[in-house]
Amino acid sequence: MNDLKFAFRQLLKNPGFTAVAVLTLALGIGANTAIFSIINAVLLKPLPYREQEKLVTLWERNPQRGVEQEFVTPPNYADWREQSRVFEQMAYWNGVQQLNLVTTDGVEKARRAHVESSFFSVLRVAPLLGRTFLPEEDKPQGNRVAVLSHDLWQRRFGGSSNVLGQTLTVGAVNGRDYTIVGVTPPGFRFPDGCELWLPAGWNGVPRDRRGGHWLSVIARLKPGVTLTQAQTEMNTIQARLEQQYREAFIGSQVAVIPLLEQTVGRTARRALLVLWGVVAGVLLIACANVANLLLARAAARRKEIALRAALGASSWQVARQLLTESLLLSSVGGVFGLLLAASGLKLFVAAAASQIPRLQDVTLDGGALVFTLAVSGLTGVLFGLAPAWQFSRPDVNEVLKDTSRSGSTGLRAGRMRNALVVSEIALSLVLLIGAGLMLRSFARLAWMDRGFNPERLLTAQLDFQDTGFGGWTRPTNSRPHVPLHELMERLRQRPGVQAVGAVGSLPTRSGGPPGQPILIEGRPPAGLDDLPKTDGSALTPDFFRALGVSLLRGRDFTEGDQLHAPPVRIINETFARRYFPNENPIGKRLATPDRDNPRQPAGRAPWDPPDWQGPWCEIVGVVSDVKNFSLNPEPVPQTFVPYWQSPIYDPVIVIRTTGDPAALAAVVRSEVKAVSASLPTPVIRTMNQVIAETVTQPRFHSSLLGLFAALALLLAAVGLYGLLAYSVTQRTQEIGIRMALGAQTRNVLALVIGQGLKLALIGTGAGVAAALALTRLMRTLLYEVQPTDPLTFAVVSSLLLAVALFACWFPARRAARVHPMEALRYE
């Protein structure tokens, strides 16, 4: 207690030193506490399901084709369920999509999934009200029932207990009525924020097609079964199925992924761990800074410490006193760090809630408090050990001499302080290089040439799901697509509109190799794995002109390319270069395999055209490449079909304007309502907004890394400045003697700056070596930038040395202004 009281008085007597040390520690501890809370909530906290560690997701996997996670085909799922012995239960759902709910106020969007009856029991989720689905409701055209989420129940029915048995109308036109049979507990919205669950019997998925990849699968491991055992058994089953159905394009293996890992995702996990490493580096730099401050302060108190030793204090008692002061500093820093963490968490969650799963669960809970306490104690010991070890055994006779103020005695702890500054510089360089790589990657991603001009371009996402393709008579699809065609014609007549086109979907694929196999006439492959792979999309005439894509050869689609017209395709430049090198692809023909019905007559090869899904399609044009809007944009082989020959529910209209595209948003909404009052309001965004959304995640990561790297650089610069300022103070007599003997101002400047730059160069060398090893962990977070990019290393190293030179300049100027008479005056 005496040590604690004395330490408290010492800190109060030196408010400047105390404020700098506490602020430095608060920044480091607060950042680490905030990141720990995020890591704990996102990566470590169990999912809210009973025995969640036994839950896994199952995917088809084919490493030979570069496919890591593919949806499961219904026949494969049935075989898995029948043959596997490692799972208690298994269930599937068929995607999560938005649908239209008819309400008294109009049409409301809700996310729905068609799930198997065992879905809720696999997750061990009991309904809050009513029941879940019955096994007979898995059969096609079974009971038309629905289970609501707690949020939808509260929003749509006001939390009424009489909701069971009421009718829910799905679809604004020709809607279907579903009877509500259950409500889930609060917070349950699996999968992917689902609000409404419908029976699998109404999902419309053909159940006998071995090549149709539609299902997501979840399973619960039996007690005592490990992930490795499950993986081994499922791979064995899948290998048998692949041999039995080689023509069906099914995966060769099964990916068994823990549900927690699947929920978080590998990219988010890697990004959070990298961020935690950066923040830990900031804390180490803060510790080194405070350790340097304590070393300088202990050196100034060496007579006091020597007197304590002369009066009988042991080395342990002296070390204990110094450690008590450092622990008190770290405790106060931890308190302020906790306040900074609370504020920082709010900003982080607000900025990244849509990018990182489970982020809404982040709180400063008891675990965060324990972590803060542990970090505060650890940092207190870490930066307190250096002065405690250095000054706990003073040479009493030497220190108490009047001449002990000489430069050599004043710099007794110089080596340790130098080592700490070198460590700070090395750590800050590693963080700066990591931030530089991320910033350069983001710049390439944000300002890359995507193959079209996004300026003055407006997009409108339509929804025809309730109108039967907006005029198509299902199931024959034999009539023209009247509403979409009429809407586009009306928009073309509007002032300021240059071109209007529509596409099945914008190129927002998430990366990875293209997955649609295709056959080129006259080139039979050696096997199914040798088929060319492409991405595809359906689009209307004039789409390429609206987007600003160049037609390189042949012709564009025309209004004559209707449903019953000869099938045609347009390919992109990458497809032409890869599969038609040194020849003109116009007039060549392509076909698509029948993945849904792969059965072959005896003696016929699986790629014979009569057994393929569609007839031969003639290539009529070649267009320039358009890079996809993913985090890893790249040109891939693409084939395009006329939209009128392959319509879908939710086309995107693209409008090229002469002025501000956002000004046409109201016009588009009014024209949509004029064409079909039953259509939901379209989602309207400029193309620049669409692209900006795709780079939100790397922008966020780059900003955070840049912020913490700048903080690390500031701390390192302050540490170097503090060391040199203290060195100048201790060497005042030496500098005075040098100047009395004829040293010029430039000589003194060179002396001090040289001392600082020497440390900076050593730290830079060590930092470059460490960065070469550590930045390889960021490879998956970078786009078109190598982890060892020499330009980034050179620029960042130069920046650090420039900042170090700036930090050296002020102590050097102070030293150069020392007057010899003042320096040599005897105290």
C-alpha positions, 0 to 999 in steps of 0.5 A: 500500500505504501508503494501504491500511495507513493506511485500515486503521488509521483504520477500527480507530481508529473501531470504532463508525463502521466497524461502522455503515458495514459493517453498512449496506453488508452489508445492501444488498450481501447483498440484491442478491447474493441477488436476483442469484442468483435472477434469474440462476438463474430468468431468465438461466440457460439451460435444460438442453437443447442449443441451448435458445435455438431451442426455442419453444412454440406456442399458438393465439391469438385477441385478439378473444376475449381468449385469449392462449394456447389449446391446439392442436387435432390437425388444426391441429397436423397442418397446422402440421407439414405447412405450416411451413418454419421449424422443424426438428422439432415435437412435442406432448404432451397435458397433465400429469396425476396417475395411479395406479401400482400398487406392492407398498405400494399405490397411488402417485401419479405425474405423466404425459404422453402425448407424440409420438415426436419429443418427446425429439428436439426437446429433444435429450434422449437416454435414460440407459437404453434408448430413447424412443418409435418413430414407429409408437407414435404410432398409436392402440392402438400398443405399450403402452410407457413411459419413466420419469424418473430419480427414479421409476426410483430410487424405484420400481425402486431404480435397477436396470439390469434395469428395461428390459422390466419391467411397470408397472401404471397404474390400481388397478382394471382397470389397464393394463400398460405395458412400460418401454423407457427411463429419462431422464437425472437432472433431466429432468422436462419438462413440469411435473415429469413422471415418466412418459411414455406414447405419444401413441397411448394419449392417447385424443384424437380426432384429427379434431376441428378444434374440440377444443383439447387439445395443447401444442406444442413446436418447434425453430427451424431455424438462422438463423430468427428468432422474428419470422420464425417468428411471421409464417409461423405467423400466415399459416398460421393465418389460412388455417386460420381462413378455411377452418374459420370454424365451428370456434372456432380461434384467429386467430393463433399465439403463438410463445413462447421455452421459457425465457420460457414456463417462467418465466412473465410474472408471475414475471418481472415480480415478480422484476424489481420485487423487484430494483428494490426491493433496488437502491433499498435499496443506493442508500440504504445508499450515501447513508447511508455517503456521509453518514457519510464526509462527516461524518468527512472534515469532522472530519478537515479539519485533517489533510487540510489538513496533508497538502496543506500538506506537499505532497500533491496533490489526487489523493493526498488523493482516493486516500486517501479512496477507498481507505478507502471501497473497504476499507469496501465490501470488508468490507461485501461479505464480510459481505453474501455471508454474509447472502446465503447465509443469505437464499437458503436462507430465500427458496428454502424459502419460495417454492420452489412459487411461482417456477419453477426456484428449486431451481437457485439457488446462490451460484456463481461468477457471484454472487461476481463480482457481489458483487465488482463491486457492492462496488467500485461502491458503494465508488466511489459513496459515496466520490466525495462526500467525495473530491471535496469535501475533496481541495482544501482551503483550507489557510489557512482550515482552519488558522485557529483560528477555523475551527471556526465554524458556516459552516466546519463546514457547508461540505459541508452541501449535499451531505449535504442532497442525499444525505438528500433522495435517501434519503427520496425512494427510501425513499418510492418503496419504501414506496409500492410495498410499501403498494400490494402490502399493500393489494392482498393485503388486498383479495384475502385478505379479500374477499367471495367470495360464500360463507362459507368457515368450517366448510367441508371439501373432499375431492378424490376420484379415480375414474379407476380405477373407471370414474366410480365405477360408471358403465358406460363408454362409455354412462354409463347407470347411476347414479353409485353410489359417489359417491352412497353416499359423500355419503349416508353423510357426511350421516348423520354427527354435525356435518354440516349439508350435503354436495355435490359439484362437478366442480372448485372455482372455481380458474380462473387469470383471464382471460375465460370461454371456453365459447361458448353460444347463447341460444334466439331470439337468433342471433348475427351470427357465432361471435365474438358468442356469449356466453362462460361458465364452467361446472361440474357439481354435485350437489343440495345443493352450493349449500346446503353452500357457502352460496350463495343461490338467488335464483330458481327451484329447485336441482338434484334427484335427479331430474335424472339422465342421461336426464332433460330437460337443465337448467341453473342460471345465476349472477347475473352471467349473468342480469344480462348476458344477461337484463336486465329479464326473468326467465331462468327457463324460457329455454333454452341450447345449447352449440356442438359444438366437436368436430364443427363440420361443417355441412350445406350452407345451414345456419348454424353455430349451428342447434340440430340441429348443436350438441353438446347439446339445448336446456337449460332454465334452472331457477334463478339463484344468487348470484355466487361469485368464483373462487379465482384471483389476479384473482377476479371474478364472470364469467357461469357456467352449472351442469349437474347432476353426474349428467348430466355426471360427471367423474373427480375430483369435490370433495366439500364438507361444511358442519359445525357445528364444526371441519371439520378434525376430520372429516378422518379420518371422510371417509377412513374412509367413502371406504375403506368405500365403495370400498377401491380408491379412492386416499386423498382430498386433504382440506383446509378451504376456508380452506386452499384459499383461503389457497393461492391468495394464497400468491404475493401474500402472499410478494411483499407480505412481501418488499416490506414487509421491504425497504421497512421496511429502506429507511425505517430507513436513511433515518431513520438518515441524517436523524438522523445529519445533524441530530446532526452539524449540532447538533455543528457548530453548538454555538457558534451555538446557544449564542450564540442562547440567550445572546441570549434564544432559548428552548428551543422556538426551538432545537427549532423550528430543528433540527426545521425543518431536518430537516422541510424536507429530509423534505418535499423528499424526500417531494415528489420521492419522490411524483413518482417513485412516480407514474411507477414504480408503474405497472410494478406494475399486473399485480401488483395486485388492485382497487388502482390504481398511483396509489391516493391513499389509499396515497400519502397514508398512506405519505407521512404515515408517512414524515414522522412517522418523519422527525419522530421522527428529528429530535426527538432531535438537537433535544432535544440542541441545546435542552439546550446550556448557553451557557457550555459552548458558548462556552467557548474550546478 
